[in-house]
Amino acid sequence: METTFSQFSTLPKEERYEQVLPLIKSLIKGEEDPVTLLANTCAALKEVFGWFWVGFYMVKDGQLHLGPFQGPVACTRIAKGRGVCGTAWEKAETMVVEDVDAFPGHIACSSLSRSEIVVPIIRKGEVLGVLDIDSEKLATFNAIDKRFLEELMAFAAEGLECY
């Protein structure tokens, strides 16, 4: 199945989400392999929005372990409560960070990252992992991103039965 997501890249942010989320959902619906589900999700998001880094960290053995991603080499493990990802996991809530340098304890996998959003993947009250997105620009993410990405992660959580 070939899907070209780059055709939506010129739309305003909210319209991009409204057009693309149904396509991503149809792409991952019924997918039984978690790596495939996560890999296609981050690839589609990166293609549409052009963010610096898009990827997943999944809870395993009491840590967040690097999962499928698009972008430069990343940190491999993150402790609960450390950095933006570990804090989102600990609090089980989305973190929107306008300036990562101002976030206490930020883990700099890349000095090029300037802003970040981390959305937990929650199923039955348990955080399975997080979607982590970084931008090279300050204040890239806002309530629009939060709303749509939380919706997408709630949908993705349904397909992650093996976690």
C-alpha positions as CSV (number, residue, x, y, z in Angstrom):
1,M,0.0,0.0,0.0
2,E,1.6,3.3,-1.1
3,T,0.5,6.4,0.8
4,T,2.1,9.8,0.1
5,F,1.8,12.0,3.1
6,S,4.0,14.8,1.8
7,Q,1.1,16.2,-0.2
8,F,-0.3,17.6,3.0
9,S,2.8,19.4,4.1
10,T,1.7,22.8,2.9
11,L,-1.6,22.9,4.8
12,P,-2.0,24.8,8.0
13,K,-1.2,22.6,11.0
14,E,-4.7,21.8,12.2
15,E,-5.8,21.0,8.6
16,R,-2.8,18.7,8.2
17,Y,-3.8,16.8,11.3
18,E,-7.5,16.6,10.2
19,Q,-6.4,15.2,6.8
20,V,-3.6,12.9,7.9
21,L,-4.8,11.3,11.1
22,P,-7.5,9.3,9.5
23,L,-4.9,8.1,6.9
24,I,-2.4,7.1,9.6
25,K,-5.2,5.3,11.6
26,S,-6.2,3.3,8.5
27,L,-2.5,2.5,7.9
28,I,-2.0,1.0,11.4
29,K,-5.5,-0.3,12.1
30,G,-5.4,-4.0,12.7
31,E,-1.6,-4.2,12.6
32,E,-0.5,-6.9,14.9
33,D,3.2,-6.2,14.9
34,P,4.0,-3.4,17.3
35,V,7.2,-2.4,15.5
36,T,5.4,-2.1,12.2
37,L,2.7,0.0,13.8
38,L,5.1,2.3,15.5
39,A,7.5,2.6,12.6
40,N,4.8,3.6,10.1
41,T,3.3,6.1,12.6
42,C,6.6,7.9,13.1
43,A,7.5,7.8,9.4
44,A,4.1,9.3,8.4
45,L,4.4,12.0,11.0
46,K,7.9,12.9,10.0
47,E,6.9,13.0,6.3
48,V,3.9,15.3,6.9
49,F,5.4,17.7,9.4
50,G,9.1,17.6,8.7
51,W,10.1,17.6,12.3
52,F,13.7,17.0,13.3
53,W,13.1,13.8,15.2
54,V,10.0,11.6,15.6
55,G,10.1,8.3,17.5
56,F,9.0,6.1,20.3
57,Y,10.4,5.0,23.6
58,M,8.8,1.9,25.0
59,V,8.6,0.8,28.7
60,K,10.7,-2.3,29.2
61,D,12.5,-3.6,32.4
62,G,11.7,-0.4,34.3
63,Q,13.1,2.0,31.7
64,L,12.2,3.6,28.4
65,H,13.9,1.8,25.6
66,L,14.4,3.4,22.2
67,G,11.9,2.0,19.6
68,P,11.2,2.9,16.0
69,F,12.2,6.4,15.0
70,Q,13.0,8.8,12.1
71,G,15.9,11.1,12.5
72,P,19.5,11.2,13.8
73,V,20.9,8.6,16.3
74,A,19.1,8.9,19.7
75,C,19.5,8.1,23.4
76,T,18.9,4.4,23.9
77,R,17.5,4.3,27.5
78,I,15.8,6.8,29.7
79,A,15.0,6.4,33.4
80,K,11.5,7.2,34.8
81,G,11.4,10.9,35.8
82,R,14.5,11.9,33.7
83,G,14.2,14.4,31.0
84,V,11.1,15.2,29.1
85,C,10.3,11.6,28.1
86,G,10.9,10.2,31.6
87,T,8.8,13.0,33.1
88,A,5.9,12.4,30.7
89,W,6.1,8.7,31.6
90,E,6.2,9.4,35.3
91,K,3.3,11.8,35.2
92,A,1.4,9.9,32.5
93,E,0.7,13.2,30.8
94,T,1.7,15.1,27.6
95,M,4.7,17.4,28.0
96,V,4.9,20.4,25.7
97,V,8.3,22.1,26.0
98,E,8.8,25.4,24.1
99,D,12.5,25.6,24.9
100,V,14.3,22.4,25.9
101,D,17.3,24.3,27.3
102,A,14.9,25.7,29.9
103,F,13.6,22.3,31.0
104,P,15.3,21.1,34.2
105,G,17.2,17.9,33.5
106,H,16.6,17.9,29.8
107,I,18.5,15.0,28.1
108,A,20.2,16.4,25.0
109,C,20.4,13.5,22.5
110,S,21.1,16.2,19.9
111,S,22.1,19.8,20.5
112,L,20.0,20.7,17.4
113,S,16.8,20.0,19.3
114,R,15.1,23.2,20.5
115,S,11.5,22.3,21.4
116,E,9.8,19.0,22.1
117,I,6.5,17.3,22.7
118,V,6.2,13.9,24.4
119,V,2.9,12.1,24.4
120,P,2.4,9.0,26.6
121,I,0.8,5.9,25.1
122,I,-1.7,4.8,27.8
123,R,-3.8,1.6,27.8
124,K,-5.9,0.6,30.8
125,G,-4.2,3.3,32.9
126,E,-0.7,2.0,32.2
127,V,1.9,3.9,30.2
128,L,3.3,1.6,27.6
129,G,5.7,4.1,26.1
130,V,5.9,7.6,24.7
131,L,5.9,9.3,21.4
132,D,8.8,11.8,21.4
133,I,9.0,14.6,18.8
134,D,11.7,17.2,18.6
135,S,12.0,20.4,16.5
136,E,15.0,22.5,15.5
137,K,12.8,25.6,16.2
138,L,11.7,27.0,19.5
139,A,8.0,26.8,20.5
140,T,7.0,24.5,17.6
141,F,4.4,22.6,19.5
142,N,1.1,23.8,21.0
143,A,-2.4,22.7,22.1
144,I,-3.2,21.7,18.5
145,D,-0.4,19.2,18.5
146,K,-1.2,18.0,21.9
147,R,-4.9,17.3,21.1
148,F,-4.3,15.4,17.8
149,L,-1.2,13.5,19.0
150,E,-3.0,12.3,22.1
151,E,-5.9,11.1,19.9
152,L,-3.5,9.3,17.7
153,M,-1.6,7.7,20.6
154,A,-5.0,6.6,22.2
155,F,-5.8,4.8,18.9
156,A,-2.3,3.3,18.6
157,A,-2.5,2.0,22.2
158,E,-5.4,-0.3,21.1
159,G,-3.0,-2.0,18.6
160,L,-0.2,-2.6,21.1
161,E,-1.8,-5.6,22.8
162,C,1.6,-7.4,23.3
163,Y,2.9,-4.6,25.6
